[in-house]
Amino acid sequence: MKRPAVLGWVCLGVLFLGGLGAEGAPKGEKRKLPPDEALKQKVARHAAAGSLLAVLTDFAAEAGVTIRVDWKALEKTGVTSKTRLSVKLEKVTYRQVLEVILSRVGQRGHPLSWRTDADDVIISTHRRILLMEDGARRGIEKLAGKKASSRRAANRFQLPRNRLPGVKFDKLPFRDTLKFFQTVLRENFHVNWRALQQDGVDPDTPITLNVRNISIARAMDLVFDQVNAERDKLASVYWVVDRGVLLVSTGNALNKSTITRVIDAGGALLVQPDNKGPRIDLQSYADNNPGKSSTQGESIFDEDETDRTEGKTGSDSYAEQKKKHAEKVINTIKTMIGADMWEPEGKGAIRVLNNKVVITQTMLGFKLLESALR
């Protein structure tokens, strides 16, 4: 079925997509909901395949909304109206359907997003949508008589490269949140779906997150916390960096083989010798020697026989103190991730060599240590 009126907008770079109601009635006769409310409606099943233009047109018709697509911005990221995709979802909202569609076509490092504006739904790149929202916010502040901070406005989008200006998921399937991070990260990204399947991780687990100015690592942790809510550490899902690849897998898969790392502990292993010295007791000297000064040959140092007899007081030598301190450091590290991760129950081992700590542990063990030390 051709849509000449719709296709005519493509050359202008912005596409308006009008929809029909669920029963086939023209938009406006069946549904009169604003786009925010329309997208909250639930749909038992939504399946679509073909070009992005066709999929969005069908979605607009089914959801009863008008969509404006910033094609010029999308084309700069490698996405066009002819980009192919396939979507098949059940028991979701129209909002979730739209977010999945955009996550499926978004290119690495250039995620897509959307926002509502009056009676329309606008689709563009994630960055341009955030700029639109920032402009709308400043416009509201101006109307309300508030002066926006010029410094804040200037720095809002000049964030460090490893930070996200904003993340907004509304019950987005876990698999699509991973697709989002894969798109944002310009690094090798691998998901061990076989391991996730073996541990019963549902790829359609709904994820809800709404944060701003946050690191990618922190955003991923918040997403994984929702997936791991009722899982033990072996069945939980983690992300680790392994030889230049960001790997997503489960604790069981990451707990199979070991690697060894040497950590320079520096001052953490230094021990201050616990040697006893003379104690100054001026008050005792004054009480016992009225009218005398300390220059008359009397000692003002309070010493006893045990202080002068080294080795008979029960105090440890420096070597013994250092050994005990090293054991304390080792036990502290072991306690951070649990005794079950260390020999004899687990595969990990740890020892101190001079001022260095030598740790042999699985990738899971090092990930747990990293999390404990944050």
Residue, then its C-alpha position, 0 to 999 in steps of 0.5 A: m500500500k503506497r502512502p504518497a502523502v507521507l513519502g512526500w515529507v521525506c525529502l524535507g528531512v522531517l516526516f509526519l506520520g499519522g495513525l488510525g485507531a485500533e479499529g481502523a477509524p481515522k485518528g481523531e474519531k476513535r482516539k483523542l488521547p494526548p501522545d503521552e497517554a496514548l503511549k501508556q496504553k497496553v498492547a497484547r501483541h505487536a509484530a512488525a517487519g520491514s523498513l523503518l518508515a513502514v514500521l513507524t507508519d504502522f506503529a503510528a496507526e496502531a497507537g493513534v499518534t502522530i510521529r515526526v522523524d528528524w530524518k536528517a539527524l538520523e541519516k548522519t548516524g547511518v539510519t535511513s527510512k529504508t533501514r530494515l528491522s523486525v519487532k515482535l513483542e507481547k504484553v507491552t505498552y506502546r511506549q515500550v514498543l517505540e523504545v524497542i524499535l529505536s534500539r533495534v536500528g540505533q547505530r553504535g555510538h549514536p543512540l536514538s530517542w524520542r519525546t512528546d511535543a504538544d500533539d506529536v511524538i518526535i524521533s531524533t538522535h539521543r543528543r538532539i532530544l536532550l538538547m530539545e528538552d534542555g531548550a524547553r526547560r530553559g523556556i519554561e524557566k524564562l516564562a516563570g521569571k527564573k534566570a537560568s545559570s549560564r554556567r550550567a547551560a554552557n556545561r550541560f552537554q560538555l560532559p566527560r566522554n565516559r559519562l551519559p547526559g541522560v538515560k531513560f528506560d521505561k520497562l525496556p527489555f533487558r536485551d534492548t538495554l544491552k543493545f543501548f549500551q553496545t551502541v553507546l560504547r565505542e568498544n568491543f561488546h560481547v554478551n554471553w547469551r548461552a551463559l545467561q540462558q543456562d542461569g535462567v536470565d530472562p532477556d525480556t526482564p523489564i528495566t526502568l531507569n531515569v538518571r542524568n549525568i552518570s557514568i556508563a559503568r554506573a548506569m550498567d550497574l544500576v541496570f544489572d542490579q534490577v536483573n540480579a535482585e533475587r539472584d545469588k552471586l554465582a547466578s547474577v549477571y556482571w560486566v567485566v573488561d577482559r583483554g579489550v572486550l566488555l563482556v557480559s556474563t554470569g557469575n558461574a561462567l566467570n568463575k571457571s578459570t583463574i588469573t594472577r595479578v600483583i598489586d603494589a600495596g605500598g604503605a598498607l603493609l608497613v608496620q610501625p615498630d611497637n618498641k617501648g621507651p621511657r615515660i616522662d612523669l613530671q608530676s611524680y618527680a615533683d611530688n617525690n623531690p620537693g624543691k629540686s629541679s631535673t638538673q640535679g641528677e635525678s631522672i624524670f623518666d619512669e622506667d621499670e624492670t620490664d621496660r629495660t628487659e627486651g624480650k621478657t614483656g611478651s611483646d612481638s618482634y618487628a618481624e612478628q608484627k609485620k607477619k601479623h599485619a600481613e595476615k590481617v590485610i589478607n583476611t580483610i581482602k578475603t572477607m570482602i567477597g566471602a570465604d567461598m571464593w578462596e581456597p579450600e572452598g573456592k579457587g582463589a589464593i592470596r599471599v604477601l611478597n615484600n610490599k606486594v600482594v599477589i592475588t590469584q582469583t577468577m574473573l568473578g572474584f576480581k569483579l567482586l573485589e572491584s565492587a567492594l573497593r568502590 
